[in-house]
Amino acid sequence: MHDFFCSTPAEMHYPELAKHAEFFKHDNEGVSTMCEIMQNLQEEGRAEGRLEGRLEERTSLALDMLRDKKPIEEIIKYSRLTPERIKELAKQIR
């Protein structure tokens, strides 16, 4: 575990891990690779967050429509949730 908390590869006990840490921290190609990986992770996180936000909005819409006693077909149409999910939500508000 010691090596995972080292800020510099020279402090690490395991040479193989130190070699890779050196590459990703100090070699231009390694730094570039790490930056690309981090950028991809950030983009994936944003996409996931947007998807979660849209699902929350659809769920909120469906719940509001259920409370207003709108027909299930109309809720499906506007929320684009599955009939099964709408039935689950209906159980929550009863």
HELIX and SHEET records of a PDB file:
HELIX    1   1 HIS A    2  PHE A    5  5                                   4    
HELIX    2   2 PRO A    9  GLU A   11  5                                   3    
HELIX    3   3 PRO A   15  HIS A   26  1                                  12    
HELIX    4   4 ASN A   28  ARG A   67  1                                  40    
HELIX    5   5 ILE A   72  SER A   79  1                                   8    
HELIX    6   6 PRO A   83  ILE A   93  1                                  11    
END                                                                             
